[in-house]
């Protein structure tokens, strides 16, 4: 290991759906955080670890900032705010639109009060002309707390290595906090539930995804055949949503299960037998007890 080894913690913040998790997966070089075109996909803080012979960066992938409407979403915003405490740098991710919206402006006002260096990443540059990229940069150039602006595309990897190089400049000398090869500090069971939720987001209508949660009820390897057996429940927040999640003749649930099983086999590197079913917890998003049982941190 380099005697001048650098390491540090980086909070990754931004509005919902700006592509934070996709960008992190691109930087890590492997899919760790789930992604979806639905807002508020990330619900928990996930630590993603990028390790080389000269540095280790620990990214805190937090929920996107939004206007909360439930106890769950209130805690998501609190988690995102908490993720900025005690870090060495903040990676502020915005989209490619040619304006600074109200949500980004609220974040700017908050970031101006902080002492940590802020690096701005303008994501999704693959979808706009070069001239518009320069216009977007111009919108932020007068904010002195932003130490660097890096346009990137999480989708095709444009400038992602440049973003890593920029973040490296703000990492202090320090130890390797996590073992080499470790990509996250989250347990395997957590990612099993996240993959199932990701596939559910793929197939469900817009009004449903925010009202589902996944509970892994069984996670057992089969010693004889080497097949991992997983029983999981999709919890709906309304009885009327159960039929929608299942679909006509069970078609939607079968699609979710098939896609989830494929994703789980990629994750676990072995065959998976997945039993997936739907249950109802009325109003679970606003129940402290239900949220705790489903694995969400509750701030009173």
Secondary structure by P-SEA (a helix, b strand, c coil): cccbbbbbbbbbbbcccccaaaaaaaaacccccccccccccccbbbbbbbbcccbbbbbbccccccccccaaaaaaaaaaaaccccccbbbbbbcccccccaaaaaaaaaaaacccbbbbbbcccccccaaaaaaaaaaccccccccbbbbbbcccccaaaaaaaaaaaacccccccccccccccccaaaaaaaaaaaaaaacccccccccbbbbbcbbbbcccccbbbbbbbbcccccccccccccccaaaaaaaaaaaaaaaaaaacccccccccccccccccccaaaaaaacccccc
